[in-house]
């Protein structure tokens, strides 16, 4: 009887440790524009911006994003640096504006995104110095012709995409990261 109890206790402890380890590991993603090397990040004022890949180590936490599936409609994208802030498209007059904001269920559609894989002159998986990277566009699920685009000044905005372009500058590398610990 004692053997069964001890084996059960050890199994429970092992399972508990396994669950705790899983709770402390979060898969995050980094989205970098294929041309220009600019990485989507959240700034201290919670605005959406880009930063050069040269600043990757100094600004690493703010560059990692959490993808949370939202039913079949798309996904929510939160910043690891501020996990209660989600990437959001603007409304009416600022429809092209990209920000990070607290989730508002009254405007849920503005927070939904989809990564659309784009095959151009290169394959959907591109070889980089850090290994293979999937390329795609970050689009609104209800309008795949509009995606996040990088502007000349490094800012972000929603723009209409010309899918006839080969290797357009708006494609993103999607890089998988693992961030242990709580946030």
N, C-alpha and C positions, 0 to 999 in steps of 0.2 A: 504494500500500500504506500509506504514511504517513497519507494522508487518511482511509482507513478506520479506522486505529488511533486517530487523533485524534478522529474523530466518535464512535467507540465509547467512548473514554475520557470525552468530554464527556457522552454519553448516560448512562453509568454514574454520573458525578458528579452530574448533574441528578437522576437517579432516587434516588440516595443522599440528596441534600438534601431531596427531596420526602418520602422515608420518615422522615427525621429530624424534619421539620416535623410530620408526622402523629403521630409518637411523642410529641411535646411538646404536643399539643393533646388535651385530655380533655373530653368532653362530660359535664357534671354536671347535676344537677337540684336544685331547691329545692322543698320541700314545705311549703306554708303553709296553715293552716286558713282556710277561706273566711270564717267568722265568728269574729272575735276577733283576726285578724292574727298569730297565733302560728306561728312557723316551727320545724319539727322540727330539732333540733341535737344535737351531741355536746358534753358538758361536759368540762372538764379532767380530771375523775375518770373519764371514759369512760362516764358514765351518759347515757341518752337523756333529753332535756328539750325544752322549748320556750322560745323567746325572742321578744320583741316585734319586729315588722318595723321598728320605730324604731331597733333596734340592728343593722340589716342590714349597714351598712358596717363597724362596729366588730367584728362577729363573723362576717364573711362566710365565711371558709374553713370554719369549723365547721358552717355551715349548708348547705354544698353536699354533695350525696350522689352516689355513683357507683352506677349500676344495672348489674349484671352478670347477663346471662341465664344461667339454670341449666337447660339442656335445655328440655323442654316443661313442666316442673313449676312454673315461676315464675322469680323473680329474687332474687339476693342484693343487699342494699343496704349499701354501705360508706360511711363518712364520708371526705370529702376530707382532713379534718384528721388522721385516723388510718385510712388505707386498709386496714389489716389487722384492723380491727374492723368487725363486721357487725351490723346491726339484728336483734334476736332477740326472740322471744316466750318467756315463762317456761314452766316445767314444773310439773306437779301443783299444789302449794300456792300457787305464784306464777304461775299460768297467765295471769293478766291483765297481768303485769309486762312492760314493754318496756325493753330494755337494748341497749347495744353490747357485743359480746364477740368474742373470737378464735373463728374458725370451728372447730367440733368436728364432724367427719364422723360421729361416733356419734349425733349429734342433728341431722342435716342438715335435717330437716323444720321445725325450729324457726327456721331462718334464711330460709326461703323466703317470698316475698311476691308479691302480684299487685295491680296497680292496676286497680280495677274502675270503669269510667266510669259515672256516675250521672246520669241525666237527670231533673231535677225540674221545678220551675216555670220554671227557666232552661234554656238549652241546655247541652250538654257543654262548649262553649267559651264562656267568660265574658269580657266586655270589662273590662279593668282600666286603671288609669292607666299601666301599663307595657305595654299591649297585650293580646292575647287569651291567656287561660289555660285549659288543659284542667282540668276538675274531675273528681274521682274519690275513691274510698275505697281505703285501703291495707289489704288483707285477707290472711288466710291462704288459700293456694290450695285447701286441703282443706275449708274452711268459710267460704264467702263471706258468711255472716250475721254473722261476727265481724270487726271492723276496728279500727284504731287510732282512739281517740277522745280528744278534748281535755277534760280535767277543769276544773272551776271554778278550781282553784289553779294551772292551767297545766301540770300533769303529764300524762303519757300513760298509757293503758292499753287493753287489748283489751276491747271491749264488743260486745254483740249489737246489731245495727243494725235499726231499724225502717224498712224501705224504703218504707212508706206516707207517711212524713214528706216534706214538700215543702221543698227547700232546707235540709236538716238541717245543724246546725252542725259535723258531723263530716267534711264534704266538704273535700277538699284542692285548692288550686291547685297544679298541677304546672308549674313554671317551668324552662325549659331554660337552662342556663348553659354557657359555654365557658371553661375555665381553662387558659391556656397554661402550659407549664413542667412540671417534674417534681414529683412529690409523694412 
